[in-house]
């Protein structure tokens, strides 16, 4: 009987793990009936944000046109208002902001960006291509090239100076390490 009970528990755990792995990229149910949307970086851009770009693409002289530059700036601030208040999951890379350099080296606020090293040695991405993540509980800092997944409730705010102008803020619940294969950049 004891053998059967141990076998049954192991079998149920195996089935649970297999199902959770099989549906990892599907929206998942979390407490209080809020569905978590697994999104990509392109999901943060309104469909019409770059309608001003000509069909043939951007030409060098366009970068000297103040109206074009204003349109680029406006497109970088455009948000998808339907995401406001949604529970989301997005993968990317951590750029630490509020760091405790003590023995544990933890962070309670960071910017999530689509590519490793953004905001460090290159100009930051547009404000609508960053997430300011505010954690309820500090976590260990991740290396610049360690991809992570962030889950939490997103809100749309005015550009945050301390976060490179980010317009999306996430109250982070879950930070998890992922592999480069798990990154979904929306390309």
Steps between C-alpha positions, in 0.01 A plus 500: 500500500779743590668434162174569315446827691856621426458402133165682475642821653804491267273438201277797588803728547641386165167567324471843662855593395447370146178696454646820643796469261278425200289812558778733620440756223121499531321753721486352846242531771616657821325573826174698495418415137745743339651357183869570439570604143831381359600793280791597275669837460302577186180460704604821681476697174169628364432361152505846340800641691729503197251576223699814418795291371495491117457164330859515369640549850686783670751698293802676653369850426182425699709513820555871434126576471363638832148373419633148445698515826188616684301211350772253611488643853119480506508137378742411782250632757192332349352229723250219472237626744324161513800362692448743791407294807574165330702218646784435255811288456790628286858383449805721465807622687545681832650848531519552880391835648454468878782268610605380844869417457512307826599137520189381314517768223127551456286731294149630564459710182634442153424563136421200281632547145473282187875455439799448729700815572235753400520819707856414601723572199248588231214750488197368688212353303185709451299556821233252385763228458600488867325393818573663833468205738427570865528193721309435818802310632863549383661229287859409416646712219523317169803529273457730200485199265264286713154500340211514743122483498297758692138457605282765660235766455585765239397864520559787262665807653662825382866446395710409806827696502668254735417219257625645168152640427312170525121537467405147610533410869461147633437415861705180481384183668722239336854525364635182344815409312434381145721376217577687180272251324215616727539867402204619298596833354211518255714483190 
